[in-house]
Amino acid sequence: MAGSRKKPVSLSERELQVLELVAAGLTNQNVAEKLEISKRTVDNHVSNILTKTATGNRVELVRWAMKWGKVCIDDVNCCSIQPQSATEEVVT
């Protein structure tokens, strides 16, 4: 893609937790209950993650997460999510 540039993507430990639960198919309400935080906080985390990863929806986000090894779904692409290695390149 002409004119594309790479930007580092850094997700916080909490954002990685939210991402993992979103990838598992949980709704924002279910994520909130699981993490014992408000749904509004989850909404904000998801919005921030979508922005940081330059993805437009949850499906694109999960595809991004699998591409960069951030999530493990049904023993496919299994990895250990580590906050230290949360910085990856994204093409925008």
N, C-alpha and C positions, 0 to 999 in steps of 0.2 A: 504494500500500500504506500503510495507516494506521500511524502510529507508526514509519515507517522513518526512518533517519537516514543521512547520508552521512559516510563516514570516508575520509581520504586513504590511498591505498595506495602505499607506496614500496618498490620492489624494488631490491636491490643489483645491481651489474653482473653478478655471478656468477649471481644468481637469474634475471636476464634471459637469460643464456646457457643456463641449464638450461631455462627456459621455451621458448626457441626450439627446442631439441632435442626436448623433449617434444612440442611442436606438430608437429614433423617426423615424429613417430611412433616415436622411439627409446625403448627400454626404459631403465629406470634403469641397468642394467648397461652398455648401449651408451653412454649419456650419460657414465657414469664413465670408460669407456675413451677416449671422444672428448676429454674434458676432462682426462684423466690425474689423476683423483681417485678416491677409494674409492666403492664403491656405497653404503656407509652415509652418506657425506657427501651424495651425490645424494639418497638417501632423505630426509635431513634437510632439504635445500633444497626438495624437492618438498612435503614436509609444511608447511614454513614458508610457501611460496608459496600452497598451498591455504588455509591459515589466513588469511594476509594478504588474499587476494582473496575470501574467504568463498565458496569453491567447494568442492563435495563430492567431486569426482573429476576425472580428467584431461580428460574430455570437456567438463565445465563450465568447467574452467580454460582450455582452448583457445578455447572460445566467448567467455569473458571477454577473453582476450588479443586475439582478433580484433576484438571490440567496441571495445576501447581502443587499437587500432592497435599492439599490441606485437609482432605476428608477421606474416609474409608467407607464405602457403601457396599454392603453384602459381600465382604471379603474381596472386593475389587478395589485396586488402587490403595491398599491399606498402608497407612503411615501413622506415625506418632506426631500429633500436633504439638509443636513446640513454639512458644512465643518468640524465642530468640531467632528462629528461622522464618519468621513471618514476613520478611521482606522479599518480594519477588518483583520481577519486571512485568509491566503490562503495556501493551501497545495501544496508543490512543490515536 
